[in-house]
Amino acid sequence: MYTKEDLKNTIVSELGEYNLIVVSNREPYIHIMKEDKIVVWRPTGGAVTALDPIMKACGGTWIAHGSGNGDKKVVDRDGKIKVPVENPRYTLKRVWLDKEEEKGYYYGFANETLWPLCHISYTRPVFRESDWQQYKKVNKKFADAVLSEINHSDKKKTIVWLQDFHMALVAKYIKEKNPHVICAYFWHIPWPNPEVFRICPFRKEIIDGILANDMVGFHIRYHADNFIDTVEREVEAKTDRERNSIIKEGHETLVRSFPISVDAQDIENQVTSKETEERANELKKELSLENKIIFLGCDRIDYTKGIPERLIAFDKFLDKYPQYKEKVVFVQIGAVSRILLKSYANINSEINRLVGEINWKHSTSEWAPIVFSKEFIPYKDILAFYRISDVIVISSLHDGMNLVAKEYIASKFDNKGTVILSQFTGSARELQEAIFINPYNINEFVEALKCSIDMSAKEKEKRMKVLRDIVSENNIYKWAATVILELSKFYLY
């Protein structure tokens, strides 16, 4: 199993003295004012979950949008703070956005244009010139923050590691002012086929921005191939299918697939702690989950996650197999997100309606089939829910990877538990011992719920052991080392 120390050794041997800068929209720690006190929240999401352990292991600087209402109160005059607060391991540098920038860049172009464009969940993308202009403006702001860090660093080598669809133009703006900086980019969501992407009016500029990077990574080979296909159709460039590279105007960009993962050992350590055990027992009592078979859904409230489909399937399951009434509970947790957007307000309303109808239909005086919480849930509570649940249900309509599946598997130290997994997630390529579903096929979904209960304990344990071996072996440190080994090719000694 690859460890933190292995990753550190890889960095030292392959890159020597280096300055690592990670750039993302979402910050790994958010400071919130709550009852005149500042509390620290750890946001959910694949990029944060994956990259925070790497930065703790390697150090460096993480540049992100400061979104918390207490963020400015804790940073120095350069917008920096050492994190995590209880054991500082790296620097978080915050970039400040005004309301117009956040509206156009984040809510507009990132989440009303790129998000639905890249996720095949049949939500129509919106293309507004004003959003595009704000997206470019904010990408320049992030690029300037990076260049400022480079100019003040005493290290000669710099790797800038850009994260996700919010940062498509940052490398271009960096290279215009400092062409010697090595820029790598990881696109955490799916890349659609060329026929889908070609409807974007700004497609050529987006592709040009991405090709300014020295390397572009995707979760799976299919998304990388889609990107290369898109480049071939949209811009003047030479593609090399054997090297998986693209050369445009003399600059080569490597295109790679790196299936992202989690810190499996750290998750297991936290789940097996006395604190998590006690919290798990508290949750069982608070939510009347004792002696129940617990299904768990853990997602942001997002139309790509297939939450209505799983609720409908659970309703049909109770209709078809009424013998399980009062024996099972579906716990759905996940904070509301992007509620200012109509599509997110609509999905939130639909989920509320379904939960209300299903609970009214099936409830008894002492039992409700669905427990639904859309409040922010601390990570330690998420781990407690992993510990007590019997089945995780992941029904994404389209997903880049989905790290909830891997987190859940890492938490199952006793090899108990079952994974129901959408075939439209990136993680489905690796996690072959899961019970696969097409979330659009409700009848199949119902039978998967039944199978997860009826499967023998021996078979469940056998499957979970295989899944745990996969997640443990291909952990976040191995993922980072694989990326770094590719990046090391850009340095000439």
NORWOVEN-V504520 format. One record per backbone hydrogen bond with DSSP energy under -1.0 kcal/mol. NH is the residue of the N-H (numbers start at 1). CO is the residue of the C=O. E is the energy in kcal/mol with one decimal. If there is no record, write none. Layout:
nh->(NH:NH)
co->(CO:CO)
e->(E:E)
This chain:
nh->(7:8:9:10:11:12:13:14:15:19:21:22:23:24:30:32:34:37:39:41:49:50:51:52:55:56:57:58:59:61:62:63:64:65:66:67:70:71:74:76:79:81:83:89:90:91:92:93:94:95:102:103:104:105:106:107:108:109:110:111:112:114:115:117:118:119:121:126:132:133:134:135:136:137:138:139:140:141:142:143:144:145:146:147:148:149:150:151:152:153:159:160:161:162:163:164:167:173:174:175:176:177:178:181:182:184:185:186:187:196:197:198:199:200:203:206:207:208:209:210:211:213:214:215:216:217:218:224:225:226:227:228:229:230:231:232:233:234:235:238:240:244:245:246:247:248:251:253:254:255:256:258:264:267:268:269:270:271:272:273:277:278:279:280:281:282:283:284:285:286:287:288:289:292:293:295:296:297:299:301:302:305:310:311:312:313:314:315:316:317:318:319:320:321:324:325:327:328:329:330:331:332:333:334:336:341:345:346:347:348:349:350:351:352:353:354:355:356:357:358:359:360:361:362:363:364:371:373:382:383:384:385:386:387:388:389:390:391:392:393:394:397:398:399:407:408:409:410:411:412:413:415:418:420:421:422:423:425:427:429:430:431:432:434:435:437:441:442:445:446:447:448:449:450:451:452:454:455:460:461:462:463:464:465:466:467:468:469:470:471:472:473:474:475:476:479:480:481:482:483:484:485:486:487:488:489:490:491)
co->(3:4:5:6:7:8:9:10:11:157:159:61:161:63:41:39:37:34:32:30:45:46:47:48:51:52:53:54:55:20:91:22:93:25:95:65:31:68:71:80:76:92:90:83:83:60:81:62:79:64:98:99:100:101:102:102:103:104:105:106:108:109:110:113:114:115:119:112:128:129:130:131:132:133:134:135:136:137:138:139:140:141:142:143:144:145:146:147:148:150:19:182:21:184:23:186:164:169:170:171:172:174:174:178:158:160:215:162:217:193:193:194:196:197:200:202:203:204:205:206:207:210:183:183:254:185:256:220:221:222:223:224:225:226:227:228:229:230:231:247:245:240:240:253:238:251:248:246:214:244:216:218:262:263:264:265:266:267:268:270:273:274:275:276:277:278:279:280:281:282:283:285:284:289:327:329:391:331:333:335:300:302:306:307:308:309:310:311:312:313:314:315:316:317:321:322:324:324:293:369:295:371:297:373:374:338:341:342:343:344:345:346:347:348:349:350:351:352:353:354:355:356:357:358:359:367:330:332:378:379:380:381:382:383:384:385:294:294:418:296:420:304:304:424:403:404:405:406:407:409:411:412:390:392:435:394:437:422:401:426:427:427:430:431:419:421:438:440:441:442:443:444:445:446:447:448:450:451:456:457:458:459:460:461:462:463:464:465:466:467:468:469:470:473:262:475:476:477:478:479:480:481:482:483:484:486:487:488)
e->(-2.0:-2.5:-2.6:-2.2:-2.4:-2.5:-2.6:-2.6:-2.6:-1.3:-2.7:-2.6:-2.3:-2.4:-2.8:-3.0:-3.8:-1.1:-2.9:-3.1:-2.5:-2.3:-2.7:-2.0:-2.6:-2.3:-1.7:-2.4:-2.7:-2.3:-3.1:-3.3:-2.3:-1.7:-2.2:-1.1:-2.4:-1.3:-1.0:-2.3:-2.1:-1.9:-2.7:-3.2:-2.2:-2.5:-3.2:-3.0:-2.9:-2.8:-2.6:-2.6:-2.4:-2.8:-1.2:-2.0:-1.8:-3.3:-2.1:-1.6:-2.5:-2.7:-1.9:-1.6:-2.1:-1.6:-2.3:-3.1:-1.9:-2.2:-1.8:-2.5:-2.3:-2.2:-2.7:-2.3:-2.0:-1.7:-2.3:-2.2:-2.6:-1.7:-2.0:-2.6:-2.1:-1.6:-2.3:-2.4:-1.3:-1.2:-2.5:-2.9:-3.3:-3.1:-2.2:-3.7:-1.8:-1.7:-2.2:-3.0:-1.6:-1.1:-2.5:-1.5:-1.5:-3.0:-2.4:-2.5:-2.7:-1.0:-2.0:-2.1:-1.2:-1.9:-1.5:-2.1:-2.5:-2.7:-2.2:-2.3:-2.6:-1.7:-3.0:-1.2:-2.9:-3.2:-1.9:-1.6:-2.8:-2.1:-2.0:-2.3:-2.7:-2.2:-2.5:-2.4:-1.4:-1.7:-2.2:-2.9:-3.0:-1.2:-1.9:-2.3:-3.2:-2.6:-1.9:-2.9:-2.4:-3.1:-2.7:-3.2:-1.5:-2.2:-2.3:-2.5:-2.2:-2.7:-2.1:-1.1:-2.1:-2.4:-2.3:-2.7:-1.9:-2.0:-2.4:-1.9:-1.6:-3.1:-2.4:-1.0:-2.9:-1.5:-3.2:-2.7:-2.6:-2.9:-2.1:-2.2:-1.3:-1.5:-1.6:-2.1:-2.6:-2.2:-2.3:-2.2:-2.4:-2.3:-2.1:-1.8:-2.7:-2.8:-2.0:-1.7:-2.1:-1.2:-2.3:-3.4:-3.2:-3.1:-3.0:-1.3:-1.4:-2.1:-2.3:-2.6:-1.7:-2.2:-2.1:-2.5:-2.3:-2.3:-2.4:-2.5:-2.7:-2.3:-2.7:-2.8:-2.4:-2.2:-2.4:-2.2:-2.2:-2.6:-2.8:-2.6:-1.8:-2.4:-1.4:-2.4:-2.4:-2.1:-1.8:-1.6:-2.2:-2.0:-2.4:-3.0:-2.7:-2.8:-1.1:-1.8:-2.9:-2.8:-2.1:-2.4:-1.6:-1.2:-2.0:-1.9:-1.6:-2.8:-2.6:-1.7:-2.5:-1.2:-2.2:-1.5:-1.1:-2.5:-1.8:-1.6:-3.1:-2.0:-2.5:-1.1:-2.2:-2.6:-1.9:-1.8:-2.0:-2.0:-2.8:-2.2:-2.6:-2.3:-2.4:-2.4:-2.2:-2.4:-2.7:-2.1:-1.7:-2.4:-2.8:-2.1:-1.9:-2.4:-2.5:-2.4:-2.6:-1.0:-2.0:-2.1:-2.4:-2.3:-2.3:-2.0:-2.6:-2.6:-1.4:-2.3:-2.3:-1.2:-2.3:-1.3)
